[in-house]
Amino acid sequence: MNNPGKIPWKRIWQINMRFLGSVILLIPGWFCWTNASIASWQLWLFGGILLVGGGVQFVRTSFEAVGLVWGHWSWRRTIGKAAKPKSDPKPVRDTLKDRGIIR
């Protein structure tokens, strides 16, 4: 991430689409798993594969989302601890003469 203070909208969009993809895998997986019988063991196998794939993708995306939020919070906390900028004192005519800036 080049600029930690900037909200990474593209990455947020990708995380949301991965969550959607995992739900799209989990719903038919659950349907296949619950409606499988001994005679249709292929449906049970297909449902299990979909559930495992969707679950793994959901967990992975959850960790990625937590990492994104945690990184943004840690960056904000670090910036908050930085010293506040101070302005230079107003130049006085005698000081400018002593430094040779004016005559």
WONORJO-V263476 format. One record per backbone hydrogen bond with DSSP energy under -0.5 kcal/mol. CO is the residue of the C=O (numbers start at 1). NH is the residue of the N-H. If there is no record, write none. Layout:
co=CO nh=NH
co=CO nh=NH
This chain:
co=2 nh=4
co=3 nh=6
co=7 nh=9
co=8 nh=12
co=9 nh=13
co=10 nh=14
co=11 nh=15
co=12 nh=16
co=13 nh=17
co=14 nh=18
co=15 nh=19
co=16 nh=20
co=17 nh=21
co=18 nh=22
co=19 nh=23
co=20 nh=24
co=21 nh=25
co=22 nh=26
co=23 nh=27
co=24 nh=28
co=25 nh=29
co=26 nh=30
co=27 nh=31
co=28 nh=32
co=29 nh=33
co=30 nh=34
co=31 nh=35
co=33 nh=36
co=38 nh=41
co=39 nh=41
co=40 nh=43
co=40 nh=44
co=41 nh=45
co=42 nh=46
co=43 nh=47
co=44 nh=48
co=45 nh=49
co=46 nh=50
co=47 nh=51
co=48 nh=52
co=49 nh=53
co=50 nh=54
co=51 nh=55
co=52 nh=56
co=53 nh=57
co=54 nh=58
co=55 nh=59
co=56 nh=60
co=57 nh=61
co=58 nh=62
co=59 nh=63
co=60 nh=64
co=61 nh=65
co=62 nh=66
co=63 nh=67
co=64 nh=68
co=65 nh=69
co=66 nh=70
co=67 nh=71
co=68 nh=72
co=69 nh=73
co=70 nh=74
co=71 nh=75
co=72 nh=76
co=73 nh=77
co=74 nh=78
co=75 nh=79
co=76 nh=80
co=77 nh=81
co=78 nh=82
co=79 nh=82
co=92 nh=96
co=93 nh=97
co=94 nh=98
co=95 nh=99
co=96 nh=100
co=96 nh=101
co=96 nh=102
co=97 nh=100
